[in-house]
Amino acid sequence: MLPRFLKNKFCLILGLATLGFSAAVSNAAESAPYSVSLPTAKDNTGGAVLIVPDPAAKSADPTTLAKWLNDRGLAAFVFRASGPAADKTAAAASVARAVQQLRAHAAEYKISAKRVALLGFGGGADIAAEAAYNQVVEANVAATDAAGKFSSRPDLLAVIWGPTSVLPPAGTLPPTFIVGSTSTGDNLSGSIELWNKLRAARASVDAHFFAKADLKTVLAADNASVGSWPEIFYAWTRFCGLMTEEKRLPVKGMVYLNGHTLPHGYVIFTPVDFVGAGPIIGRVLNSTAGEALGLFKIPADQGPIAGRYKVEVYQTMNRWLSNSFSSDLVGGRGGASPEKTYFGHYRLLSPTIDDYHVFSKVRPSDRSDLFVEFKSGTDANLDLKIEVFSK
């Protein structure tokens, strides 16, 4: 136990250090066009989200979303518009500048300059999309101000309930997350058009359309359907790497069930040793392009970071359906059956199983779950063997 005078001295030093950090954050935010909401040190993942609220909807309080993101380890910054709401171009330029300022002050905010997402809500979605697609300012190492040395291009873009009329240009586009409504009364057809444009550009895009929008509250906690969008967004950010900048690794392996290769299904790897990294999915599809039965491949841009993961194996078939198209099954059966007449082959292999089956242990009687350790190194996880038994 520390003597009282040392304990007091320690507390004083700690207090001054905390005060210094708070002052640094306050000074950084004072001249910036955003308010600051930070997670606790133990929850902090280093990821950041700049929220652009709807300038015309004062009832949709963005601070609730900011706190919600803090609870999940993300720093949140709420953009404060200065100027007429109708001037979208000027507002987008201010948002682009705000992204640069966030990166310039990353050390004060304890965030990563490489992991900044931009989220626009309602009318703010139009502004955010304009900033991310058409008002991008590239980094300039010769800039005289600190912010100018950083790019304004967000690492991720989210367009939530946006009646956006912004269309993406050709070229590199940030992964985009869209939440929209299919109700004509919500006037959100622009988000559907944006989705189509991004798909045509082969850009990374996740889109979720609900029957009706809820623009009154940001989180829509009283609507079980519409209110699910924040959790979907959070899962997407984890998948896209907003929570960690550790190197992602390629994975390849085989899955066995009861001593035989898994015909069809997938494997979910859920991290257990660290904050931030998302679950990883390996699909056992078994195409007819010469792939071995039971094989799954995960490219590096979708792969895990090094560490320990819980394993779940999902069985979705007990035979491989493409076999029903083989000439061996079509021919040699005598007269034409109704199946052969209609399909051109016999449908002997369908249906295949009664239901999905999930295996989280090597054997059902095991007390411990199944885990795998992913090693660092590009070629370290290309010969995995995942084996489970149904009894």
C-alpha positions in Angstrom: 0.0 0.0 0.0 1.3 3.5 -0.9 2.0 6.0 1.9 -0.6 8.7 2.0 1.7 11.4 0.7 2.7 9.3 -2.2 -0.9 8.3 -2.9 -1.9 12.0 -2.9 1.0 12.8 -5.2 0.0 10.0 -7.5 -3.6 11.2 -7.6 -2.5 14.7 -8.3 -0.3 13.6 -11.2 -3.2 11.4 -12.6 -5.6 14.3 -12.2 -3.3 16.7 -14.0 -2.8 14.1 -16.8 -6.5 13.7 -17.2 -7.0 17.4 -17.1 -4.4 17.8 -19.8 -6.1 15.3 -22.0 -9.5 16.9 -21.5 -8.0 20.3 -22.2 -6.4 19.0 -25.4 -9.7 17.5 -26.6 -11.5 20.7 -25.6 -9.0 22.9 -27.5 -9.2 20.6 -30.6 -13.0 20.6 -30.6 -13.4 24.3 -29.8 -12.5 25.5 -33.3 -14.0 22.4 -35.1 -17.5 22.2 -36.6 -18.5 19.2 -34.5 -19.3 18.2 -30.9 -17.3 15.4 -29.3 -18.5 12.2 -27.6 -15.8 9.7 -26.7 -16.0 6.1 -25.4 -14.3 5.1 -22.2 -10.6 4.1 -22.4 -11.3 0.4 -21.9 -14.0 0.3 -24.6 -12.2 2.5 -27.1 -11.5 0.7 -30.4 -10.0 3.7 -32.2 -12.8 3.9 -34.7 -14.7 7.1 -35.3 -18.0 8.2 -36.8 -18.8 11.7 -37.9 -22.6 12.1 -37.8 -24.3 14.7 -40.1 -27.8 15.2 -38.7 -30.8 16.4 -40.7 -30.6 20.2 -40.6 -34.4 20.5 -40.9 -35.3 17.9 -38.2 -34.6 19.3 -34.8 -36.6 16.5 -33.1 -34.2 13.8 -34.3 -31.5 14.2 -31.6 -28.2 12.8 -32.8 -26.6 12.7 -29.4 -28.5 9.5 -28.6 -26.8 7.8 -31.5 -23.5 9.3 -30.4 -23.8 7.7 -27.0 -25.0 4.5 -28.5 -21.8 4.3 -30.6 -19.7 5.2 -27.6 -21.1 2.2 -25.7 -19.8 0.0 -28.6 -16.3 1.5 -28.5 -16.6 4.1 -31.2 -15.9 7.8 -30.9 -18.7 9.9 -32.2 -18.6 13.5 -33.5 -21.8 15.4 -34.4 -21.4 17.9 -37.2 -22.6 21.5 -36.4 -23.7 23.2 -39.6 -22.9 26.9 -40.0 -24.9 28.5 -42.7 -28.2 28.0 -44.6 -29.5 24.4 -44.7 -30.4 24.9 -48.4 -26.8 25.3 -49.5 -25.8 21.6 -49.8 -22.6 22.3 -51.7 -21.2 24.6 -49.0 -22.4 22.2 -46.2 -20.7 19.3 -47.9 -17.5 21.2 -48.2 -17.7 21.9 -44.4 -18.3 18.2 -43.7 -15.3 17.3 -45.9 -13.2 19.8 -43.9 -14.5 18.3 -40.7 -13.2 14.8 -41.7 -9.8 16.3 -42.3 -9.8 18.0 -38.9 -10.8 14.8 -37.2 -7.8 13.0 -38.7 -5.5 16.0 -37.9 -6.5 15.7 -34.2 -6.7 11.9 -34.1 -4.0 11.7 -31.3 -6.0 14.1 -29.0 -9.2 12.1 -29.6 -7.5 8.7 -29.2 -8.8 7.6 -32.6 -7.2 6.3 -35.8 -6.8 8.6 -38.7 -7.3 5.5 -40.9 -10.7 4.6 -39.5 -13.1 7.4 -39.9 -16.7 6.8 -41.0 -19.2 9.4 -42.2 -22.9 8.9 -41.4 -25.6 11.2 -42.7 -29.2 11.0 -41.3 -32.3 12.3 -43.1 -31.4 15.5 -45.0 -27.9 15.1 -43.6 -27.5 11.9 -45.7 -27.6 14.0 -48.9 -24.9 16.3 -47.5 -22.7 13.4 -46.4 -23.0 11.6 -49.8 -22.1 14.9 -51.6 -19.0 15.3 -49.3 -17.9 11.6 -49.8 -18.5 11.4 -53.5 -18.1 14.9 -55.0 -16.4 17.2 -52.5 -13.3 15.0 -51.7 -10.2 16.9 -50.9 -7.0 14.8 -51.3 -4.2 14.9 -48.8 -1.5 17.5 -49.4 1.7 17.0 -47.6 2.8 20.5 -48.4 -0.3 22.1 -46.9 0.4 24.9 -44.4 -2.3 23.7 -42.0 -2.5 20.4 -40.2 -5.9 19.4 -41.6 -4.9 19.9 -45.2 -2.3 17.2 -44.8 -5.1 14.6 -44.6 -7.7 13.4 -47.1 -11.4 14.2 -46.6 -12.4 10.9 -48.1 -14.2 8.8 -45.4 -13.2 5.2 -44.9 -16.9 4.3 -44.8 -20.1 6.1 -45.7 -23.6 5.5 -44.2 -26.7 7.1 -45.8 -29.6 6.7 -43.4 -33.1 7.7 -44.4 -31.7 10.0 -47.0 -33.8 11.5 -49.8 -30.4 11.7 -51.6 -30.1 13.0 -55.1 -26.4 12.5 -55.1 -25.0 10.0 -57.6 -21.5 8.6 -57.3 -18.8 9.4 -59.9 -16.6 6.9 -61.5 -13.5 5.9 -59.6 -12.7 4.8 -56.1 -15.7 4.9 -53.8 -15.9 4.2 -50.0 -17.8 1.2 -48.9 -21.4 2.5 -48.5 -24.2 1.5 -46.1 -27.8 2.5 -47.1 -30.9 2.5 -45.0 -34.1 3.4 -47.0 -37.8 3.0 -47.2 -40.0 1.4 -50.0 -43.0 3.6 -49.0 -43.6 6.2 -51.8 -44.8 8.6 -49.1 -41.4 8.7 -47.5 -39.9 10.1 -50.8 -36.7 8.0 -50.4 -36.5 6.6 -54.0 -33.1 8.4 -54.3 -31.6 5.9 -52.0 -32.8 3.0 -54.3 -31.2 4.8 -57.3 -28.0 5.3 -55.3 -27.9 1.6 -54.6 -28.4 0.7 -58.2 -25.6 3.1 -59.3 -23.2 1.7 -56.7 -24.0 -1.9 -57.8 -23.4 -0.9 -61.5 -20.1 0.6 -60.5 -19.2 -2.7 -58.7 -18.6 -0.6 -55.5 -19.0 -2.2 -52.0 -22.6 -1.5 -50.9 -24.9 -2.9 -48.2 -28.6 -1.7 -48.6 -31.5 -2.3 -46.2 -35.0 -1.1 -47.1 -37.9 -1.1 -44.7 -41.6 -0.7 -45.4 -41.7 2.7 -43.8 -39.1 5.1 -42.4 -39.0 6.6 -39.0 -37.3 10.0 -39.1 -38.7 11.3 -35.8 -36.1 9.6 -33.7 -32.7 8.5 -34.7 -32.6 5.1 -33.0 -36.4 4.4 -33.3 -36.2 2.2 -30.2 -40.0 1.8 -30.1 -40.1 0.1 -33.6 -38.7 -3.4 -33.5 -38.2 -3.5 -37.3 -37.0 -0.1 -38.2 -35.1 0.2 -34.9 -32.8 -2.7 -36.0 -30.8 -0.5 -38.4 -28.2 0.6 -35.8 -27.2 -2.9 -34.9 -27.0 -3.8 -38.6 -24.8 -0.8 -39.2 -22.6 -1.8 -36.2 -22.2 -5.3 -37.6 -21.3 -3.8 -41.0 -18.6 -1.5 -39.5 -17.1 -4.5 -37.7 -17.0 -6.5 -41.0 -15.4 -3.5 -42.8 -12.7 -3.2 -40.2 -13.7 0.1 -38.5 -12.9 -1.4 -35.1 -9.4 -2.5 -35.7 -6.5 -1.9 -38.1 -4.7 -5.1 -37.4 -3.7 -6.9 -40.6 -6.4 -9.2 -42.0 -5.4 -12.6 -43.1 -6.5 -15.0 -45.9 -7.9 -18.3 -44.7 -8.5 -21.6 -46.5 -9.5 -25.0 -45.1 -11.7 -28.1 -45.2 -14.8 -28.9 -43.1 -15.6 -32.4 -42.0 -18.9 -33.7 -40.5 -18.9 -37.3 -39.1 -15.7 -38.1 -40.9 -16.9 -36.9 -44.3 -16.5 -33.6 -46.1 -19.3 -31.1 -45.4 -21.4 -31.0 -48.6 -22.7 -27.5 -48.2 -22.9 -24.9 -45.5 -20.7 -22.4 -43.8 -18.4 -21.8 -40.9 -18.6 -18.8 -38.6 -15.5 -17.7 -36.7 -16.3 -15.3 -33.7 -13.3 -13.5 -32.0 -13.0 -14.0 -28.3 -9.7 -12.4 -27.3 -10.0 -8.8 -28.4 -12.4 -5.8 -28.9 -13.4 -4.7 -32.3 -12.8 -7.5 -34.8 -16.0 -8.9 -36.3 -17.1 -12.4 -37.0 -15.7 -14.1 -40.1 -17.8 -16.3 -42.5 -16.3 -19.1 -44.6 -18.8 -20.5 -47.1 -18.7 -24.1 -48.3 -20.3 -23.8 -51.7 -18.7 -26.6 -53.6 -19.1 -25.2 -57.1 -18.6 -27.5 -60.1 -15.4 -25.6 -61.1 -13.0 -28.3 -59.8 -13.2 -27.3 -56.1 -12.9 -30.0 -53.5 -16.0 -30.9 -51.5 -15.8 -29.3 -48.0 -13.5 -26.5 -49.1 -13.9 -22.9 -47.9 -11.8 -19.8 -48.8 -11.8 -16.4 -47.2 -9.8 -13.6 -49.0 -7.6 -11.3 -46.9 -9.9 -8.3 -47.2 -12.7 -10.3 -45.5 -10.5 -12.4 -43.3 -9.7 -12.4 -39.6 -6.9 -10.8 -37.7 -4.5 -13.0 -35.7 -6.1 -14.4 -32.5 -8.4 -17.0 -31.0 -11.9 -17.5 -32.5 -14.9 -19.6 -31.5 -16.1 -21.9 -34.3 -19.6 -22.8 -35.4 -20.3 -25.1 -38.4 -23.6 -24.8 -40.2 -24.9 -27.8 -42.3 -27.4 -26.7 -44.9 -27.4 -29.9 -47.1 -26.4 -33.5 -46.8 -25.7 -34.0 -50.5 -24.4 -31.7 -53.1 -27.3 -30.7 -55.4 -25.2 -30.2 -58.5 -24.8 -34.0 -58.7 -28.5 -34.2 -59.7 -27.5 -32.5 -63.0 -24.9 -35.1 -63.9 -25.4 -37.3 -67.0 -25.2 -40.5 -64.8 -28.4 -39.5 -63.1 -30.2 -38.4 -66.2 -29.5 -41.4 -68.4 -29.9 -45.1 -67.9 -33.3 -45.0 -66.2 -35.6 -46.3 -68.8 -38.6 -44.2 -69.8 -38.8 -40.5 -69.1 -40.2 -39.6 -65.7 -42.2 -36.4 -65.0 -39.1 -34.9 -63.4 -36.9 -35.6 -66.5 -39.5 -34.3 -68.8 -39.9 -31.1 -66.8 -36.3 -30.5 -65.6 -34.3 -32.4 -68.1 -32.9 -34.6 -65.3 -33.9 -36.6 -62.3 -34.4 -34.7 -59.0 -33.3 -37.6 -56.8 -31.4 -35.5 -54.3 -34.0 -33.0 -53.2 -35.0 -32.2 -50.4 -31.7 -33.0 -48.7 -32.1 -32.3 -44.9 -34.9 -31.6 -42.5 -33.4 -28.3 -41.2 -30.2 -26.4 -40.6 -27.9 -28.1 -38.1 -25.4 -26.1 -36.1 -22.3 -27.6 -34.5 -20.3 -25.6 -31.9 -18.4 -28.5 -30.3 -16.4 -31.3 -31.7 -18.9 -33.7 -30.3 -22.3 -32.9 -28.6 -21.1 -34.4 -25.4 -18.1 -32.1 -25.1 -18.1 -29.5 -22.3 -16.0 -27.0 -24.2 -16.7 -25.2 -27.4 -14.6 -25.5 -30.5 -11.9 -22.9 -31.0 -9.3 -22.1 -33.6 -6.2 -19.9 -33.4 -5.4 -17.8 -36.5 -1.7 -17.2 -36.8 -0.1 -14.1 -38.2 1.5 -14.4 -41.6 0.0 -14.5 -45.1 0.4 -18.2 -45.6 -0.2 -19.3 -42.0 -3.9 -20.2 -42.2 -4.2 -21.9 -45.6 -4.4 -25.5 -44.5 -7.1 -25.5 -41.7 -9.1 -28.6 -40.8 -12.4 -28.1 -39.0 -14.0 -31.4 -37.9 -17.3 -31.9 -36.0 -19.5 -34.9 -35.2 -23.3 -35.1 -34.8 -23.1 -37.7 -32.1 
